[in-house]
Amino acid sequence: MTAYRVVHTTAYTYASEVAASYGEAHLLPRARPGQSCRSSQVDIDPAPLDRRERTDFFGNRTLYFAILESHRRLTVRCSSEVETTAAAPPRFADQPWEDARARLHSGHDDEAVQGRQFTLDSPLVASSPTLRDYAVRSFTPGRPLVDALLDLNRRVHDEFEYVPGATSVQSTVVEALAQHRGVCQDFAHVVVGCLRSLGLAARYVSGYLDTDPPGGRTGLQGTDASHAWASVLVPGAGWLDVDPTNDLLVNEGYVTVGWGRDYGDVPPLKGVIYTAGGHDLEVTVSVERLAE
């Protein structure tokens, strides 16, 4: 077991007075197999007149808030303590990917029925022949699903360049694939799009990555901000997560906040403000391993 304290701070400084601000945050870590949240607290300044937590369609913890007083600066700080454990090796690792696809689309169990929604297009990730052509270089006939997935994960890591600022939060998988560069969000979208283009169930996962992982591995990307990775449904075994940004199987060094169809379902913070000017944005993330 590994315990972490995660602190995510977002600060907006506005060019002119904001009359009202309405926001929605996906910052609270969710419970999942291998992860439990000891505690979490979100501090908002100015204090909102209304705030409430709900569970969204995908089971993610979502915080809504409304600030109705005039302000020039908005700060949202979430501090959480989370415990993670190493995942068990995936069962059915030798299952050919075509068999997994057939089980997904013919199954009547809850896993298959719920999983099929993640084979559909979403606003930022649509299936395409181009994505399928990229994917089939890894998903050759009869190849085990997990083996093919790890090969696709490695290829995206090796063939795409990590360039902050090359894309935006509105960028689609088409743009990321055309440029062969971007950030963790884009690489996750590419893997998800490739899997969906083959008829497999894939979802986008948002969270955090240990800034000082054990084993002496350094140079990981995405440790200074919220991170993103991809997840595929292995029928009969559950979801398997991979991180194409760092060419890793997701392990106990990752903290999951939420998942959805693409980034648009789980942005750390989004909302509406009433102002006539622009704004500056500052985001800081700290992931601290706690003493056991």
C-alpha positions in Angstrom: 0.0 0.0 0.0 1.2 3.5 -0.8 -0.4 6.7 0.6 -0.3 10.1 -1.0 -1.2 13.7 -0.3 -2.3 15.5 -3.4 -2.7 19.2 -3.5 -4.1 20.8 -6.7 -4.3 24.6 -6.8 -5.9 26.6 -9.6 -5.8 30.5 -9.5 -7.5 32.8 -12.0 -6.6 36.5 -12.0 -9.1 38.5 -14.1 -8.4 41.7 -16.1 -11.6 43.2 -14.8 -14.2 42.6 -12.1 -16.1 39.4 -12.4 -19.7 39.9 -11.3 -20.5 36.1 -10.9 -18.8 32.8 -11.3 -20.2 29.3 -11.7 -17.9 26.4 -11.6 -17.7 22.6 -11.7 -14.6 20.7 -10.5 -13.4 17.2 -11.0 -10.7 17.2 -8.3 -11.9 14.8 -5.7 -10.3 11.3 -6.0 -12.9 8.5 -6.5 -12.9 5.1 -5.0 -12.0 2.2 -7.2 -10.4 -1.2 -6.9 -6.9 -0.5 -5.5 -7.7 3.0 -4.4 -9.4 4.6 -1.4 -9.7 8.2 -0.4 -8.9 8.9 3.2 -10.0 12.5 3.1 -10.4 15.4 0.7 -11.2 19.1 1.1 -11.8 21.9 -1.5 -11.2 25.5 -0.4 -12.6 28.2 -2.7 -11.8 31.9 -2.4 -14.0 33.9 -2.6 -16.3 31.6 -0.6 -19.2 30.5 -2.8 -22.8 31.3 -1.9 -23.7 27.8 -3.0 -21.6 24.6 -3.3 -22.6 21.0 -3.5 -21.1 17.6 -4.4 -22.7 15.1 -6.6 -21.9 11.9 -8.5 -21.9 12.3 -12.2 -23.0 9.8 -14.9 -19.7 7.9 -14.8 -19.6 7.7 -11.0 -17.1 10.5 -10.6 -17.2 12.9 -7.6 -18.1 16.3 -9.0 -18.2 19.6 -7.1 -20.5 22.5 -8.2 -20.1 26.0 -6.8 -21.5 29.5 -7.4 -19.9 32.8 -6.5 -22.2 35.8 -6.7 -20.0 38.5 -5.3 -17.7 40.7 -7.4 -14.1 39.5 -7.5 -10.8 39.9 -9.5 -9.2 36.6 -8.4 -10.5 33.1 -7.9 -8.6 30.3 -6.2 -9.7 26.7 -5.9 -7.5 24.4 -3.8 -8.1 20.7 -3.3 -6.1 18.7 -0.8 -6.7 14.9 -0.6 -5.1 11.9 1.1 -5.3 8.7 -0.9 -4.2 5.1 -0.5 -3.3 3.0 -3.5 -2.3 -0.7 -3.8 -0.7 -2.6 -6.6 -3.1 -4.1 -9.1 -3.2 -7.9 -9.7 -1.9 -9.1 -13.0 -4.7 -9.0 -15.6 -6.5 -12.3 -16.1 -7.2 -13.5 -19.7 -3.9 -11.8 -20.7 -3.6 -14.4 -23.6 -7.2 -13.7 -24.9 -6.9 -12.7 -28.6 -8.2 -9.2 -29.1 -10.8 -10.3 -31.6 -12.3 -12.7 -29.0 -12.4 -9.8 -26.4 -14.2 -7.6 -28.9 -16.7 -10.4 -29.7 -17.4 -11.0 -26.0 -17.9 -7.3 -25.4 -20.5 -6.9 -28.2 -22.4 -10.2 -27.6 -22.3 -10.2 -23.8 -25.4 -9.5 -21.7 -23.7 -9.2 -18.3 -23.3 -5.8 -16.6 -19.6 -5.5 -17.6 -20.3 -5.9 -21.3 -23.5 -3.7 -21.3 -21.8 -0.9 -19.4 -18.6 -1.2 -21.5 -20.3 -0.8 -24.8 -21.0 2.8 -24.3 -17.2 3.4 -24.4 -17.0 2.0 -28.0 -19.0 5.0 -29.2 -17.6 8.3 -30.6 -17.3 11.3 -28.2 -16.8 15.0 -28.9 -13.0 14.9 -28.8 -12.4 11.3 -29.8 -14.1 9.9 -32.9 -13.3 6.6 -34.5 -11.8 6.8 -38.0 -10.1 4.7 -40.7 -6.8 6.6 -40.0 -6.9 5.6 -36.3 -7.7 2.1 -37.2 -4.8 1.9 -39.7 -2.5 3.1 -37.0 -3.9 0.6 -34.5 -3.7 -2.5 -36.6 0.1 -2.3 -36.7 -0.1 -3.5 -33.1 -3.4 -5.4 -33.2 -2.4 -8.0 -35.7 -4.7 -11.1 -36.2 -4.9 -13.3 -33.2 -2.6 -11.3 -31.0 -3.4 -11.3 -27.3 -5.3 -8.1 -26.3 -2.9 -7.1 -23.5 0.2 -7.7 -25.6 -1.3 -5.6 -28.5 -2.3 -2.9 -26.0 1.2 -2.6 -24.6 2.7 -2.4 -28.1 0.3 0.4 -29.0 1.2 2.2 -25.8 4.9 1.9 -26.6 4.5 3.2 -30.1 2.5 6.3 -29.1 5.2 7.0 -26.5 8.0 6.5 -29.0 6.4 8.2 -32.1 4.7 11.2 -30.5 6.6 14.2 -29.1 5.7 15.6 -25.7 5.3 19.4 -26.4 3.4 21.5 -23.9 1.4 24.2 -25.7 1.3 22.3 -29.0 -2.4 21.6 -28.4 -5.3 23.0 -26.3 -7.9 21.4 -24.1 -10.3 21.6 -27.1 -8.0 19.7 -29.4 -9.4 16.6 -31.0 -7.7 13.2 -31.5 -7.5 14.1 -35.2 -5.3 17.0 -34.5 -3.1 15.1 -32.1 -2.6 12.3 -34.6 -1.9 14.7 -37.5 0.8 16.6 -35.5 2.3 13.6 -33.7 2.9 15.8 -30.7 1.0 17.1 -27.7 0.7 16.3 -24.0 -0.7 13.5 -21.9 -4.3 14.4 -22.7 -3.6 14.0 -26.5 -1.7 10.7 -26.1 -4.5 9.3 -24.0 -7.0 10.4 -26.7 -4.9 8.7 -29.4 -4.9 5.4 -27.6 -8.6 5.6 -26.8 -9.4 6.5 -30.4 -7.3 3.6 -31.7 -9.1 1.1 -29.5 -12.6 2.4 -30.3 -11.8 2.3 -34.0 -11.2 -1.5 -33.6 -14.5 -1.9 -31.8 -13.0 -2.2 -28.3 -14.2 -0.3 -25.2 -11.8 2.4 -24.1 -12.2 5.3 -21.7 -10.2 8.4 -20.8 -8.8 8.6 -17.2 -7.8 11.8 -15.3 -5.6 11.8 -12.2 -2.1 12.3 -10.9 1.3 10.6 -11.1 3.8 10.1 -8.3 6.5 12.9 -8.7 9.2 10.6 -7.2 8.4 7.0 -8.2 10.2 4.1 -6.5 12.8 2.2 -8.4 14.9 5.2 -9.4 13.0 5.9 -12.7 13.3 9.6 -13.4 12.2 11.8 -16.3 8.5 10.9 -16.2 6.2 13.4 -18.0 3.1 14.8 -16.4 4.2 14.9 -12.8 3.9 18.7 -12.4 0.2 18.9 -13.4 -2.9 16.7 -13.6 -2.2 13.6 -15.7 -4.2 11.5 -18.1 -4.1 8.0 -19.4 -6.2 5.4 -21.2 -8.1 2.3 -20.1 -9.4 -0.7 -22.1 -12.0 -3.2 -21.0 -10.7 -6.8 -20.9 -13.9 -8.8 -20.8 -14.0 -11.1 -17.8 -11.1 -9.3 -16.2 -12.1 -5.7 -15.9 -10.4 -2.5 -17.0 -6.7 -2.3 -17.7 -5.0 1.2 -17.6 -1.9 2.2 -19.6 0.0 5.5 -19.7 1.3 6.2 -23.2 3.0 9.4 -22.1 5.4 7.3 -20.1 5.0 3.9 -21.7 3.8 2.3 -18.4 1.1 0.1 -17.1 -0.7 2.2 -14.5 0.3 1.1 -11.0 0.1 2.2 -7.4 2.0 5.4 -8.3 -1.1 6.7 -10.0 -4.0 8.5 -8.3 -7.3 8.3 -10.2 -9.7 11.3 -10.0 -12.3 10.2 -12.6 -13.0 8.8 -16.1 -15.2 9.4 -19.0 -15.4 9.4 -22.8 -12.7 12.0 -23.2 -11.2 15.1 -21.5 -14.4 17.0 -21.8 -16.1 14.7 -19.3 -13.6 15.2 -16.5 -11.7 18.5 -16.8 -10.2 19.6 -13.4 -12.2 22.8 -13.5 -14.7 24.4 -15.9 -17.4 27.0 -15.6 -18.9 30.3 -16.7 -17.9 33.8 -15.6 -19.5 37.2 -16.2 -16.7 39.7 -17.1 -15.6 41.9 -19.9 -11.9 41.1 -19.7 -9.5 38.2 -20.1 -7.6 36.3 -17.4 -4.3 34.7 -16.3 -4.2 31.1 -15.1 -1.8 29.5 -12.7 -2.0 25.8 -11.8 0.2 23.9 -9.4 0.1 20.3 -8.4 2.0 18.5 -5.6 1.9 14.7 -5.1 3.7 13.8 -1.8 4.2 10.2 -0.7 3.3 9.8 3.0 5.2 7.8 5.5 3.7 4.3 6.0 
